[in-house]
Structures are given as structure tokens and as C-alpha cells.
Amino acid sequence: MTATATHGPLAIHGGTPVRTAPFGGWPQWGEEEERALLGALRSGTWGSLDGTLVKRLEQEFAAFQGARYGVSCVNGTLALSVALKAVGVEPGDEVLVPPYTFIATASAALMIGAIPVFVDVDLETLLIDPERIDAAVTPRTRAIIPVHHAGSPADMDGVMAAAQRHDLRVIEDAAQAHGAAWRGTPVGAIGDVGTFSFQSSKAINAGEGGMMVTNDPAVEELLWSYRNVGRRKDGEWYEHVRLGWNLRLTEFQAAVLLEQMRRFPAQVAHRSESAAYLSSRLEAIPGVVPLRVPDGVTAHTWYSYHFRWLGEHDGGLPKLAFSAALKAEGIPNFHGYVPLNRNAAVRAEIARLGGPEPAACPAAERAADHEVIMLSLPILMGSRADLDQVADAITKVAAPRA
Ligand SMILES: Cc1ncc(COP(=O)(O)O)c(C=O)c1O
């Protein structure tokens, strides 16, 4: 770190950027994926009904997440809708969700006619705050969807205790948290169902894809059936015992995913070191606070890295200007979600279904409006020199200026 790197004029004002090189791409692949894809092609069996690869993926992924059953599907959004249906959520039922998450957590409920009710997050972790669950429960509440945000498990002690108090089903949205664990239990295997995404930005991906895991054989039957046009496991081809979707994954996707799973442990080890190093550097910068990792987290898989910029409250750059200045220094970053309680499409659909108007969520709104900045997975996959440039650029943008 040189004084000019961190204290010269900001690049956004014409100064020299800290970095000009792009970060590495995502995903990573090699001969293993090429061989696996060709193998799937040459097998002549491209669909999962007769193939072996999707079935193997379901078994390996479930075992990896410590669950008895894995049921694959086309993406993480429909995995959530199917999971909600499989645990008995009906149109008009209320489902508790955090507001600081990807829209799918709420839209998956709305798409089956259920109503998301927002439970604010803890500003220090961006994870659902279990202390706020009781106040959101009504006689219509059926389920809760804790989101394991950015690779960090939510406080599952608090969530499971609240679920027990109010007889709620628990769907863990683990789209961003493959391999993460709470008190030694992998996410997805703690609640009734866990759902995962294999969309192209995800830590394990095949461009698109999803998975549901459960320990309950009755729930597994329903997940399988809703994913498989309402069929019955031992039924006839044209026997449909309920309405379902065709949400089957292809053998090509499974071929890639099985190989990506083998790369995953080394990648997580790398990202964990990156996150620890970044935190050690960022903690030394006045006004910059990395997110807190809850005590019960025994495996954080660092899908992305977030920090809070508190300088705006002290007359420093407003968050959006901070984010733009950091981009100009050559560090890609995101200013994060629009809290879902404020999303117009979500609000309109809740109103159309006759649900209660979403309440304000002060922590999520403060995070979104004033504080939280996100660095994505390719940065965490970078080298120590890359991370030093990230920290240098943040130091430069955070420095007080006359
Ligand atoms: C928290 C969360 N839930 C659900 C999803 C939906 O997954 P998919 O994009 O595979 O539909 C995502 C994907 O970005 C996500 O981040």
C-alpha cells in the first residue's frame, strides 16, 4: 500500500485509479467439465427420466448438505414455490420472509397465492432477526423462510424456536449458501425443506438449476410429484394425482454440477481466507465495518462479501457516491437489494391478494439506503494482491477529504 494509492485524488474526480485490470471470471471449469458434458451428450440420454446423472447429483448433493433426500429442479425460485406447496402452504396463507433478499424469496410465495409478511433483518448481519418474528405472526401465518444470505447461515436457533412456538413450517432459502452450516448442521437440513440455486452467479452452478433437500419422506414425495407434473412415484406415465409442473433438470446440467461440486471445497477455502484477510484490512479503516458473522455459524461459504459504510452518517460520502467512487477506482461493487417491503410489484401483488400492507423495515432500509456495499464472488476468488487493491481503494474512498 503506497500513500499515493490510498490518498491521491479520487479517480471519479480525475485521479489515478487504484486498479485497471478486470477481476477473474466465474465460473471456473476445465477438462473435467468438458469430459462430463461430452459423456452426457454421447450417452444419448439427455433427460433425467432415463438418465443417471441427475439422480446421482440428487444423492450427492443431499449427502453434502446432510439431508436424506435431494429433489432437483430448474431453479432456486421454483424450488421455493414447490417447497412451500409441499409443506402445505395454501393461497391466502402468510409466509414470513426477510426484506433484505433477492425478490424470489417473496415472489415464490406470491406466485402460489401466498402472502409474504416481512420480518426485518439485524443490521449487523443482514440476516432475519428472530426477535422480531413473534410480532409478525397472525392466525394466517403458516411458514417462515429464513434466508442464508451471502453464504452465512441465519440464526437457526431463533428461527426454529419461533417456528415451534407458532407451529410454522420452515423453508430455508439457501440459494446463496451451498455448504454452509449452523452449529455443525448443514443448512437445508435444519428446517422442513432447504432450497438451493445453481444459477450462473452461484458458488455451484450450471448456468441455471435448483435443488430441494429434506429429511421427511412424505415431503420428499410431494416435492418429487410437484416437480414432475403431479405424477406418483410408482404411478403410470399418464397418471397425474395432483397438478404439478415439469421442472426437471437435464443430464447436461447434472454433468456440470457434479464436477463443480468437486471444485467447491478448495474454492470455499480460498474465499474464506480472502474474507478473513479483507476483514482484517477493512476493520482498520474508520467508518468501514464488515458484517458480523453470528456465533452459531460453523461454516460460512462466502458467496459474497458485504461491509457497512458508516461514514455517510458522519458527513462522509453518501453510500451511492461511495459505491460510484469505488467503481471508478476499478473495484466493481453493488449497492445491494431494494428492500422487498418497498418493491412496487411485490406490494401490488400483496394488495391484489388482499394481504396486509407491508410495514416499514428500518434496518433493511437503512442498510439499503445508507450503508451496505457488496463485493461479489470473483473478487473473493482473487489473489492477495487483488484483495490489497480492493482494501487500498476502499481506504482511499473512505478517507476524509476537505
Ligand atoms: C436468496 C435467493 N433466493 C432465491 C434465488 C432464486 O434462485 P434462481 O435464480 O435460481 O431462481 C436467489 C438467486 O439469486 C437468491 O439469491
The ligand as a Gaussian input file, in Angstrom:
#p B3LYP/6-31G(d) Opt

LIG

0 1
 C      -31.651000     -15.590000      -1.782000
 C      -32.094000     -16.114000      -3.126000
 N      -33.231000     -16.814000      -3.201000
 C      -33.662000     -17.338000      -4.367000
 C      -32.954000     -17.149000      -5.532000
 C      -33.532000     -17.681000      -6.806000
 O      -32.717000     -18.570000      -7.475000
 P      -32.800000     -18.714000      -9.078000
 O      -32.137000     -17.509000      -9.665000
 O      -32.064000     -19.980000      -9.344000
 O      -34.236000     -18.793000      -9.443000
 C      -31.754000     -16.448000      -5.500000
 C      -30.963000     -16.265000      -6.750000
 O      -30.343000     -15.298000      -7.000000
 C      -31.308000     -15.890000      -4.274000
 O      -30.172000     -15.195000      -4.196000

